[in-house]
Amino acid sequence: MPELPEVEALAAYLRERAVGHTVQRFEVSSFSALKTYDPPASAVAGMPVRDAGRHGKFLDIGLGDDLHLVVHLARAGWLHYRDSFKSPAPLKPGSGPIALRMRLDDGSGFDLTEAGTQKSLAAYLVRDPAEVPGVSRLGPDALAVTEPEFAERIRSRNGQIKGVLVDQEVLAGIGNAYSDEILHVAKMSPFALTGKITDEQMHALYTAMREVETDAVARSVGQKAAELKGEKRAGMRVHARTGLPCPVCGDTVREVSFADKSLQYCATCQTGGKPLADRRLSKLIR
């Protein structure tokens, strides 16, 4: 799933490439992807692309004087920028992975796509981003929160730190991948309980969060959209590296699997050498 650094990079790319151009046509192929109906998609034609930014993991494209196309790319969504399109013909409903297409006045534009069969990409055409339910519930941005506020918000939830870090109502922008990286840098178990985190550990966690997210944004911004996924994978220390050596200590990166996701960690760096229980694996062994 695209997280804060990738969405920030997509916004920066759109600011460089699309802002200042006028929308020639906004096409909807997957009607389930566009969650709003007023204003209609047809209202976008002729509007200038005013700005591009983000709210946590939501991409926000400013159009005309007061419209916003707010997009959550979900797990398998992505933005593909085209210098030109092969055909001027409008998209047909259900055009493969393409959910939405925006054509600009210079012949360029972008597709919002989603792979797989579980379609979760969501787009909203609104006058105020706060009209989007997911945006209105967001906590402070991970790169804007102060250390005291960070500590207060983490301790406001009782639970395992991994789950609290990815709760968008606590902090906006951190997802499954970068939370693994933050916890590895902070040398903290993903199962550590928020109520037992010391002030020293909290400082290390905040510092790790700033380091990981800032570094990832620096590596991502300036990359073309097509290159961002590769850049993200290349920068990971433990996430999606199960079975490979930890770059810090050389121990084998381990995994805990859940029903629809998994986490990766280094036992030597994070849990005092003790492997965490993998509930799914335990069931198989029985």
URLINFEN-V523763 format. One record per pair of residues at least 6 apart in sequence whose ideal C-beta (glycine too) atoms are under 8 Angstrom apart, sorted by sequence separation. I is the first residue (numbers start at 0). J is the second residue. If there is no record, write none. Layout:
# URLINFEN-V523763
I/J ; I/J
This chain:
# URLINFEN-V523763
27/33 ; 53/59 ; 61/67 ; 62/68 ; 70/76 ; 72/78 ; 102/108 ; 113/119 ; 125/131 ; 128/134 ; 129/135 ; 138/144 ; 163/169 ; 164/170 ; 182/188 ; 244/250 ; 245/251 ; 255/261 ; 264/270 ; 266/272 ; 33/40 ; 51/58 ; 52/59 ; 60/67 ; 90/97 ; 101/108 ; 113/120 ; 123/130 ; 153/160 ; 156/163 ; 182/189 ; 232/239 ; 244/251 ; 245/252 ; 254/261 ; 255/262 ; 266/273 ; 1/9 ; 51/59 ; 59/67 ; 60/68 ; 70/78 ; 100/108 ; 101/109 ; 123/131 ; 144/152 ; 165/173 ; 173/181 ; 196/204 ; 219/227 ; 222/230 ; 237/245 ; 243/251 ; 244/252 ; 254/262 ; 266/274 ; 51/60 ; 52/61 ; 59/68 ; 60/69 ; 100/109 ; 111/120 ; 139/148 ; 164/173 ; 165/174 ; 187/196 ; 191/200 ; 236/245 ; 242/251 ; 243/252 ; 254/263 ; 255/264 ; 266/275 ; 50/60 ; 51/61 ; 59/69 ; 60/70 ; 90/100 ; 100/110 ; 153/163 ; 156/166 ; 165/175 ; 179/189 ; 236/246 ; 242/252 ; 253/263 ; 254/264 ; 50/61 ; 58/69 ; 59/70 ; 99/110 ; 100/111 ; 111/122 ; 153/164 ; 178/189 ; 219/230 ; 236/247 ; 241/252 ; 252/263 ; 253/264 ; 264/275 ; 48/60 ; 49/61 ; 57/69 ; 58/70 ; 98/110 ; 99/111 ; 121/133 ; 218/230 ; 219/231 ; 240/252 ; 241/253 ; 252/264 ; 253/265 ; 27/40 ; 48/61 ; 49/62 ; 57/70 ; 58/71 ; 97/110 ; 98/111 ; 139/152 ; 156/169 ; 165/178 ; 187/200 ; 241/254 ; 252/265 ; 253/266 ; 26/40 ; 48/62 ; 49/63 ; 57/71 ; 58/72 ; 97/111 ; 98/112 ; 138/152 ; 155/169 ; 164/178 ; 25/40 ; 47/62 ; 49/64 ; 54/69 ; 56/71 ; 97/112 ; 98/113 ; 185/200 ; 237/252 ; 250/265 ; 25/41 ; 46/62 ; 47/63 ; 56/72 ; 84/100 ; 96/112 ; 153/169 ; 187/203 ; 215/231 ; 218/234 ; 250/266 ; 46/63 ; 96/113 ; 152/169 ; 161/178 ; 164/181 ; 186/203 ; 187/204 ; 248/265 ; 250/267 ; 25/43 ; 84/102 ; 96/114 ; 152/170 ; 161/179 ; 164/182 ; 185/203 ; 247/265 ; 250/268 ; 25/44 ; 43/62 ; 185/204 ; 215/234 ; 248/267 ; 24/44 ; 43/63 ; 46/66 ; 58/78 ; 98/118 ; 214/234 ; 241/261 ; 245/265 ; 248/268 ; 255/275 ; 22/43 ; 23/44 ; 149/170 ; 161/182 ; 185/206 ; 247/268 ; 253/274 ; 255/276 ; 256/277 ; 257/278 ; 258/279 ; 22/44 ; 76/98 ; 84/106 ; 98/120 ; 160/182 ; 182/204 ; 185/207 ; 241/263 ; 245/267 ; 253/275 ; 255/277 ; 256/278 ; 257/279 ; 22/45 ; 43/66 ; 83/106 ; 99/122 ; 181/204 ; 184/207 ; 185/208 ; 240/263 ; 245/268 ; 254/277 ; 255/278 ; 256/279 ; 21/45 ; 22/46 ; 42/66 ; 82/106 ; 83/107 ; 84/108 ; 98/122 ; 239/263 ; 256/280 ; 21/46 ; 22/47 ; 43/68 ; 82/107 ; 182/207 ; 238/263 ; 21/47 ; 22/48 ; 81/107 ; 144/170 ; 181/207 ; 184/210 ; 237/263 ; 20/47 ; 21/48 ; 80/107 ; 81/108 ; 160/187 ; 181/208 ; 184/211 ; 237/264 ; 19/47 ; 20/48 ; 38/66 ; 80/108 ; 81/109 ; 138/166 ; 160/188 ; 161/189 ; 237/265 ; 19/48 ; 80/109 ; 81/110 ; 138/167 ; 141/170 ; 160/189 ; 161/190 ; 18/48 ; 79/109 ; 137/167 ; 138/168 ; 140/170 ; 141/171 ; 142/172 ; 159/189 ; 160/190 ; 163/193 ; 181/211 ; 17/48 ; 18/49 ; 78/109 ; 79/110 ; 136/167 ; 137/168 ; 138/169 ; 139/170 ; 140/171 ; 141/172 ; 159/190 ; 160/191 ; 180/211 ; 181/212 ; 18/50 ; 78/110 ; 136/168 ; 138/170 ; 139/171 ; 140/172 ; 141/173 ; 159/191 ; 160/192 ; 18/51 ; 68/101 ; 78/111 ; 79/112 ; 138/171 ; 159/192 ; 160/193 ; 17/51 ; 77/111 ; 78/112 ; 133/167 ; 137/171 ; 158/192 ; 159/193 ; 177/211 ; 13/48 ; 76/111 ; 77/112 ; 157/192 ; 158/193 ; 173/208 ; 177/212 ; 14/50 ; 76/112 ; 77/113 ; 157/193 ; 160/196 ; 14/51 ; 76/113 ; 77/114 ; 156/193 ; 157/194 ; 13/51 ; 75/113 ; 177/215 ; 72/111 ; 75/114 ; 154/193 ; 173/212 ; 11/51 ; 22/62 ; 73/113 ; 75/115 ; 153/193 ; 154/194 ; 172/212 ; 10/51 ; 70/111 ; 72/113 ; 74/115 ; 9/51 ; 10/52 ; 75/117 ; 154/196 ; 10/53 ; 17/60 ; 74/117 ; 76/119 ; 153/196 ; 75/119 ; 76/120 ; 160/204 ; 164/208 ; 74/119 ; 75/120 ; 7/53 ; 73/119 ; 6/53 ; 13/60 ; 73/120 ; 10/58 ; 72/120 ; 73/121 ; 150/198 ; 153/201 ; 6/55 ; 9/58 ; 10/59 ; 71/120 ; 3/53 ; 6/56 ; 70/120 ; 71/121 ; 6/57 ; 70/121 ; 71/122 ; 150/201 ; 153/204 ; 3/55 ; 6/58 ; 70/122 ; 149/201 ; 184/236 ; 3/56 ; 69/122 ; 70/123 ; 183/236 ; 2/56 ; 68/122 ; 69/123 ; 183/237 ; 1/56 ; 48/103 ; 68/123 ; 149/204 ; 150/205 ; 176/231 ; 180/235 ; 0/56 ; 67/123 ; 68/124 ; 69/125 ; 146/202 ; 149/205 ; 179/235 ; 180/236 ; 67/124 ; 180/237 ; 43/101 ; 66/124 ; 67/125 ; 179/237 ; 180/238 ; 66/125 ; 67/126 ; 69/128 ; 146/205 ; 149/208 ; 176/235 ; 179/238 ; 66/126 ; 67/127 ; 65/126 ; 67/128 ; 177/238 ; 28/90 ; 30/92 ; 69/131 ; 71/133 ; 176/238 ; 183/245 ; 17/80 ; 26/89 ; 27/90 ; 28/91 ; 29/92 ; 175/238 ; 176/239 ; 16/80 ; 26/90 ; 28/92 ; 29/93 ; 183/247 ; 13/78 ; 24/89 ; 28/93 ; 69/134 ; 6/72 ; 28/94 ; 32/98 ; 33/99 ; 189/255 ; 13/80 ; 32/99 ; 141/208 ; 142/209 ; 12/80 ; 29/97 ; 9/78 ; 28/97 ; 29/98 ; 59/128 ; 28/98 ; 29/99 ; 142/212 ; 1/72 ; 27/98 ; 28/99 ; 57/128 ; 141/212 ; 142/213 ; 0/72 ; 27/99 ; 28/100 ; 0/73 ; 26/99 ; 189/262 ; 0/74 ; 25/99 ; 26/100 ; 54/128 ; 57/131 ; 142/216 ; 1/76 ; 25/100 ; 26/101 ; 189/264 ; 1/77 ; 24/100 ; 25/101 ; 26/102 ; 57/133 ; 188/264 ; 24/101 ; 25/102 ; 57/134 ; 24/102 ; 22/101 ; 23/102 ; 32/111 ; 55/134 ; 22/102 ; 23/103 ; 54/134 ; 57/137 ; 189/269 ; 22/103 ; 23/104 ; 32/113 ; 43/124 ; 183/264 ; 188/269 ; 21/103 ; 22/104 ; 42/124 ; 55/137 ; 182/264 ; 183/265 ; 186/268 ; 187/269 ; 188/270 ; 20/103 ; 21/104 ; 54/137 ; 179/262 ; 186/269 ; 20/104 ; 29/113 ; 40/124 ; 178/262 ; 179/263 ; 20/105 ; 23/108 ; 39/124 ; 55/140 ; 175/260 ; 179/264 ; 183/268 ; 190/275 ; 17/103 ; 32/118 ; 38/124 ; 54/140 ; 55/141 ; 183/269 ; 189/275 ; 20/107 ; 31/118 ; 34/121 ; 175/262 ; 182/269 ; 188/275 ; 32/120 ; 34/122 ; 35/123 ; 38/126 ; 29/118 ; 32/121 ; 33/122 ; 34/123 ; 35/124 ; 17/107 ; 32/122 ; 33/123 ; 35/125 ; 16/107 ; 17/108 ; 29/120 ; 33/124 ; 17/109 ; 13/109 ; 161/262 ; 56/167 ; 55/167 ; 56/171 ; 109/224 ; 55/171 ; 56/172 ; 54/171 ; 55/172 ; 56/174 ; 53/172 ; 3/140 ; 3/141 ; 3/142 ; 80/223 ; 80/224 ; 79/224 ; 80/225 ; 78/224 ; 79/225 ; 77/224 ; 77/228 ; 6/172 ; 3/171 ; 3/172 ; 2/172 ; 3/173 ; 2/173 ; 3/174 ; 2/174 ; 4/177 ; 0/174 ; 2/176 ; 3/177 ; 0/175 ; 2/177 ; 0/176 ; 4/212 ; 8/216 ; 3/212 ; 7/216 ; 11/220 ; 11/221 ; 12/222 ; 4/215 ; 8/219 ; 12/223 ; 3/215 ; 4/216 ; 7/219 ; 8/220 ; 12/224 ; 3/216 ; 7/220 ; 8/221 ; 4/218 ; 5/219 ; 8/222 ; 4/219 ; 9/224 ; 8/224 ; 9/227 ; 8/227 ; 5/227 ; 5/228 ; 1/227 ; 5/231 ; 4/231
